[in-house]
Amino acid sequence: MQVRYPDVSDETYRSYYLKQDRGQCRKLVRIVLWTSLPLLYVDYLFHGLTISLLALLVLRTVVVIGSAVLLKRLATTPSAETLQRDMLLWIVPVLFTQFASNASLPREYFGHYLIDAWLVMIYFIAIPLPLRVLRAPMIVFVTASLCLLAYQQAALSAYTISVTSMLLAGAYSGHAISAYLHRYRRKILSAEQEIERQSTIDPVTGVVNRREFMRISDSELQRHVRLGKSLSILVLDLDQLKQISDLHGHHAGDIVLVEVTRRMKRATRSYDCLARYGNEEFCILLPEASAEDADRIAARTRATVLAMPVAYSGKELRVTVSMGVATMQEGDTASSMLQRADASLAKARVANDHAYDSVIGGEA
């Protein structure tokens, strides 16, 4: 069975492959740069020391200078939009020079059209830009080449039909291959991002898991130490969740977890980090929260969770919670803060256990 992953946005796709695409563009520009001299020698063989050769020399010099400048710019291209613009400005004079060279050659010579057929195919494949950007220059180039062919070979012949077919087939093949490559790369990126997302998300509640919470906590702790701001951690334990699962089934336990998660999200701030830390334990990272702020958020969270029972199959499952809070101190780490919060939680848990046992007994 084929697995479908959420598609990534075009901006994410371009940004992710920016470094790879930039390297590909640099290779292509180098190829054009170093082939300019042999191509100029071919022009000399056809034209000798004439005005046509001088004009082609000027055009190829422009391409060489532009390629050299572009190589330096590609070394530090900051964004996909800049890469797209720079490459488009480079593509136009390259194609114009190729067309001018074709137009200056003898009418009976068809060899350059064979090169064009190969060029229009490689053009789409080798240049890692969106197809919507590449289409316009290539359509103009192919159309101009076909018009030139019709002008040079007024009488219809097998040569003109073959060359026309090769140009159109080359352009279509290159476009089709490039479209497939873009789709393939996008699918790979979509799969990688979805796998990465799933590795950091708790599958039941949809909040981050323990590993991701510790990573975020370490990063935030360093940032708060550097800025000299307060940071707090709130630990919340669902009292006797195991008893609820034993009495009403594991699905009931999952329903309780999901509903409690929703209530905690409503009670906390939008930039707080909520995580499922254990089977029945949640952690909330409270950026820029002092001890007073943390106590206030803890009280609001507790009140929101206890506001009403959780409905399940026509039954009301009453949920109680134990909570512990720790605020950052000098020399703290994320682990040491969690240890203090757990110690605070243990005291609250003991006080709630006896009361919750009586509630569960009444529901049974």
PEFENDA-V732923 format. One record per backbone hydrogen bond with DSSP energy under -0.5 kcal/mol. CO is the residue of the C=O (numbers start at 1). NH is the residue of the N-H. If there is no record, write none. Layout:
CO NH
CO NH
This chain:
9 13
10 14
11 15
12 16
13 17
15 18
17 21
18 22
19 23
20 24
21 25
22 26
23 27
24 28
25 29
26 30
27 31
28 32
29 33
30 34
31 35
32 36
33 36
35 39
36 40
37 41
38 42
39 43
40 44
41 45
42 46
43 47
44 48
48 50
50 54
51 55
52 56
53 57
54 58
55 59
56 60
57 61
58 62
59 63
60 64
61 65
62 66
63 67
64 68
65 69
66 70
67 71
68 72
69 73
70 74
71 75
72 75
73 76
74 77
79 83
80 84
81 85
82 86
83 87
84 88
85 89
86 90
87 91
88 92
89 93
90 94
91 95
92 96
93 97
94 98
95 99
96 100
97 101
98 102
99 103
100 104
101 105
102 105
106 109
108 110
110 113
110 114
111 114
111 115
112 116
113 117
114 118
115 119
116 120
117 121
118 122
119 123
120 124
121 125
122 126
123 127
126 128
127 129
130 133
130 134
131 135
132 136
133 137
134 138
135 139
136 140
137 141
138 142
139 143
140 144
141 145
142 146
143 147
144 148
145 149
146 150
147 151
148 152
149 153
152 154
157 161
158 162
159 163
160 164
161 165
162 166
163 167
164 168
165 169
166 170
167 171
168 172
169 173
170 174
171 175
172 176
173 177
174 178
175 179
176 180
177 181
178 182
179 183
180 184
181 185
182 186
183 187
184 188
185 189
186 190
187 191
188 192
189 193
190 194
191 195
192 196
193 197
194 198
195 199
196 200
197 200
197 201
198 201
200 209
202 206
207 202
208 276
209 213
210 214
211 215
212 216
213 217
214 218
215 219
216 220
217 221
218 222
219 223
220 224
221 225
222 226
223 227
224 228
224 229
230 288
231 328
232 286
233 326
234 284
235 324
236 282
237 239
237 322
238 241
240 244
241 245
242 246
243 247
244 248
245 249
249 253
250 254
251 255
252 256
253 257
254 258
255 259
256 260
257 261
258 262
259 263
260 264
261 265
262 266
263 267
264 268
269 272
272 274
273 285
274 208
275 277
275 283
280 238
281 277
281 278
282 236
283 275
284 234
284 286
285 273
285 287
286 232
286 289
288 290
290 294
291 295
292 296
293 297
294 298
295 299
296 300
297 301
298 302
299 303
300 304
301 305
302 306
304 307
309 311
310 317
312 315
315 312
315 317
316 318
317 310
320 239
322 237
324 235
326 233
329 332
333 337
334 338
335 339
336 340
337 341
338 342
339 343
340 344
341 345
342 346
343 347
344 348
345 349
346 350
347 351
348 352
349 353
350 354
352 356
353 357
354 358
355 359
356 360
357 361
358 362
359 363
360 364
